[in-house]
Amino acid sequence: MPYLYLLLNLGSLSVPFLFSFHPKLKFYNHWKGLALGILSGMLIFIPWDVFFTIKQFWGFNPTYYLDKTIFRLPIEEWLFFICIPYACVFTHYALLYYFPNLKLKKRTTKLISYLLILVFFIITIYNFDKWYTLVNFGLATLLTAIVITKSPNILQSYLLTFLVMLIPFFIVNGILTGSFIPNEVVWYNDNENLGIRMFTIPVEDSVYAFSLILLNLYVIKLVEKPKS
């Protein structure tokens, strides 16, 4: 089914895009910041993606994508960095609209964030021989440290909304990694990761998602910061 990856992208984007024009949500007001966030994400994650693909740290099953590639990445992989951040950031803001008090206390946020930074850092320094683990947890360490220092209020809510996002994450990423289908859309060289799977999903993918979405939220915050 060569359209599977494309359908996963478009399916993830469709409902959030349509509801972006909801008269109360007005998510389109965040489009400028989100566009810059998506661009920032692509500038970081696309070169990483290309390098890992060339080195065969991961790859793509041609059975499930259209026969069009740019720098060895399927068109669908490029769309992934547009559709998935859009859907996730929309979910974040929608949850905050309907549950405005959905946030942790500042002290709790700092405690959890510093603990995450410590765990990310320890995993990073003990896995210099595993590229996906090294780069993934290294970026998460740096990005979480920046956000908790510069805009801790983002993490007050994001640490909770991300838990909700894990539900569609397990569905979409589960399919991409081989759940519910005969073979995976994206395969991984387990010599370059911890070899720990959540169902069919490498544990690194959850941290990858955490960083990708957090980066977008941070850029939006920078763009929408009130002028003094």
C-alpha positions as CSV (number, residue, x, y, z in Angstrom):
1,M,0.0,0.0,0.0
2,P,2.2,2.9,-1.3
3,Y,-0.2,5.5,0.1
4,L,0.0,4.4,3.8
5,Y,2.6,6.9,5.0
6,L,0.9,9.7,3.1
7,L,-2.5,8.8,4.6
8,L,-1.0,8.8,8.1
9,N,0.3,12.3,7.6
10,L,-2.8,13.7,6.1
11,G,-5.0,11.9,8.5
12,S,-3.1,13.4,11.4
13,L,-3.3,16.9,9.9
14,S,-6.9,16.9,8.7
15,V,-9.0,17.3,11.9
16,P,-6.6,19.8,13.6
17,F,-6.5,21.9,10.4
18,L,-10.2,22.0,10.0
19,F,-10.7,22.9,13.7
20,S,-8.0,25.6,13.4
21,F,-10.8,27.9,12.2
22,H,-13.1,27.2,15.2
23,P,-14.4,30.6,16.2
24,K,-13.4,30.1,19.8
25,L,-10.1,28.3,19.4
26,K,-8.8,30.5,16.5
27,F,-5.7,28.4,16.2
28,Y,-4.8,30.2,13.0
29,N,-3.6,33.1,15.2
30,H,-0.6,30.9,16.0
31,W,0.2,30.1,12.4
32,K,3.1,32.6,12.1
33,G,4.9,31.2,15.1
34,L,4.1,27.6,14.2
35,A,5.4,28.1,10.6
36,L,8.7,29.3,12.1
37,G,8.7,26.5,14.6
38,I,8.2,23.9,11.8
39,L,10.9,25.5,9.8
40,S,13.3,25.4,12.8
41,G,12.4,21.8,13.4
42,M,13.1,20.9,9.8
43,L,16.5,22.7,9.9
44,I,17.5,20.5,12.8
45,F,15.7,17.2,12.1
46,I,16.0,16.9,8.3
47,P,19.8,16.9,8.1
48,W,19.8,14.4,11.0
49,D,17.3,12.3,9.1
50,V,19.3,12.4,5.9
51,F,22.5,11.5,7.7
52,F,20.9,8.6,9.5
53,T,19.3,7.3,6.3
54,I,22.6,7.4,4.4
55,K,24.3,5.6,7.2
56,Q,21.4,3.1,7.4
57,F,20.8,3.8,11.1
58,W,17.1,3.7,9.9
59,G,15.4,3.5,6.6
60,F,12.0,3.4,4.8
61,N,10.1,0.5,3.3
62,P,9.2,1.4,-0.3
63,T,6.1,-0.7,0.0
64,Y,4.4,2.0,2.0
65,Y,5.5,5.3,0.4
66,L,5.2,6.9,-3.1
67,D,8.3,6.6,-5.3
68,K,9.4,10.2,-4.8
69,T,12.4,11.2,-2.6
70,I,14.4,14.3,-1.8
71,F,17.9,13.7,-0.4
72,R,17.0,10.1,0.0
73,L,14.0,10.9,2.1
74,P,10.5,10.0,0.9
75,I,8.2,13.0,0.3
76,E,6.1,11.7,3.1
77,E,9.0,12.0,5.5
78,W,9.3,15.7,4.7
79,L,5.5,16.0,5.2
80,F,5.9,14.3,8.6
81,F,7.7,17.4,9.9
82,I,4.8,19.6,8.9
83,C,1.8,17.5,9.7
84,I,2.8,15.9,13.0
85,P,4.0,19.1,14.7
86,Y,0.9,20.9,13.4
87,A,-1.4,18.3,14.9
88,C,0.5,18.1,18.2
89,V,0.7,21.8,18.8
90,F,-3.0,22.2,17.9
91,T,-3.7,19.5,20.5
92,H,-1.6,21.4,23.1
93,Y,-3.5,24.6,22.6
94,A,-6.9,22.9,22.3
95,L,-6.3,21.2,25.6
96,L,-5.3,24.5,27.2
97,Y,-8.4,26.2,25.8
98,Y,-10.8,23.6,27.3
99,F,-8.8,23.0,30.4
100,P,-7.2,26.4,31.2
101,N,-5.9,25.1,34.6
102,L,-4.1,22.2,33.1
103,K,-0.7,23.0,34.4
104,L,1.8,21.9,37.1
105,K,3.0,24.2,39.9
106,K,6.2,26.0,39.1
107,R,8.2,24.1,41.7
108,T,6.9,20.7,40.5
109,T,7.7,21.7,36.9
110,K,11.2,22.5,37.8
111,L,11.7,19.3,39.8
112,I,10.4,17.1,36.9
113,S,12.3,19.1,34.3
114,Y,15.6,18.9,36.1
115,L,15.0,15.2,36.7
116,L,14.4,14.7,33.0
117,I,17.5,16.7,32.1
118,L,19.5,14.5,34.5
119,V,18.1,11.2,33.0
120,F,18.5,12.5,29.4
121,F,22.1,13.5,30.1
122,I,23.1,10.3,31.8
123,I,21.7,8.2,29.0
124,T,23.5,10.5,26.5
125,I,27.0,10.1,28.1
126,Y,26.7,6.3,28.5
127,N,25.7,5.8,24.9
128,F,28.3,7.4,22.7
129,D,28.4,4.2,20.6
130,K,24.7,4.5,19.7
131,W,24.0,7.3,17.3
132,Y,20.2,7.5,17.6
133,T,20.4,7.4,21.4
134,L,23.3,9.9,21.6
135,V,21.8,12.6,19.3
136,N,18.3,12.1,20.5
137,F,18.9,12.3,24.2
138,G,21.6,14.9,23.7
139,L,19.2,17.2,22.0
140,A,16.5,16.6,24.6
141,T,18.9,17.5,27.3
142,L,19.9,20.8,25.7
143,L,16.4,21.8,24.7
144,T,14.8,21.0,28.0
145,A,17.5,22.9,29.8
146,I,16.9,26.0,27.5
147,V,13.2,25.9,27.9
148,I,13.1,25.5,31.7
149,T,15.6,28.4,32.0
150,K,14.0,30.7,29.5
151,S,10.3,29.8,29.4
152,P,9.4,27.4,32.2
153,N,5.7,28.2,31.9
154,I,5.7,26.2,28.6
155,L,6.7,23.1,30.5
156,Q,4.1,23.7,33.2
157,S,1.5,22.7,30.7
158,Y,3.5,20.7,28.2
159,L,4.6,18.1,30.6
160,L,0.8,17.3,31.0
161,T,-0.4,17.8,27.4
162,F,2.4,15.6,26.1
163,L,1.0,12.7,28.1
164,V,-2.3,13.1,26.2
165,M,-0.4,13.3,22.9
166,L,1.2,10.0,23.6
167,I,-2.2,8.4,22.8
168,P,-2.2,9.3,19.1
169,F,1.6,8.9,19.2
170,F,1.3,5.2,20.0
171,I,-1.2,4.8,17.2
172,V,0.6,6.7,14.4
173,N,4.1,5.7,15.4
174,G,3.0,2.2,16.1
175,I,1.8,1.8,12.5
176,L,5.0,3.4,11.2
177,T,7.1,0.9,13.2
178,G,5.1,-2.2,12.3
179,S,2.1,-2.4,14.5
180,F,-1.1,-3.6,12.7
181,I,0.7,-4.1,9.4
182,P,2.8,-6.9,7.9
183,N,6.1,-4.9,7.9
184,E,7.2,-1.5,9.3
185,V,7.1,1.7,7.3
186,V,10.3,2.9,9.1
187,W,12.9,0.3,10.1
188,Y,15.6,0.8,12.7
189,N,19.1,-0.5,13.1
190,D,19.0,-1.5,16.7
191,N,22.8,-1.4,17.0
192,E,22.3,2.4,17.1
193,N,19.6,2.6,19.8
194,L,19.0,1.2,23.2
195,G,17.0,-1.8,21.7
196,I,14.1,-1.1,24.1
197,R,10.7,-1.1,22.4
198,M,7.3,0.1,23.5
199,F,5.3,-2.4,21.6
200,T,7.0,-1.9,18.2
201,I,8.2,1.7,18.9
202,P,11.9,2.3,19.9
203,V,11.9,4.2,23.2
204,E,14.0,6.9,21.6
205,D,11.0,7.9,19.4
206,S,9.1,9.2,22.4
207,V,12.0,11.5,23.3
208,Y,12.3,12.5,19.6
209,A,8.6,13.5,19.7
210,F,9.0,15.3,23.0
211,S,11.8,17.4,21.6
212,L,10.2,18.1,18.2
213,I,7.0,19.4,19.8
214,L,8.7,21.3,22.5
215,L,10.9,23.1,20.0
216,N,7.8,24.3,18.1
217,L,6.1,25.5,21.3
218,Y,9.3,27.4,22.3
219,V,9.6,29.1,18.9
220,I,5.9,30.1,19.0
221,K,6.5,31.6,22.5
222,L,9.5,33.6,21.2
223,V,7.5,34.9,18.2
224,E,4.4,35.8,20.2
225,K,6.3,37.3,23.2
226,P,4.7,40.6,24.0
227,K,6.8,43.6,22.9
228,S,7.9,45.7,25.9
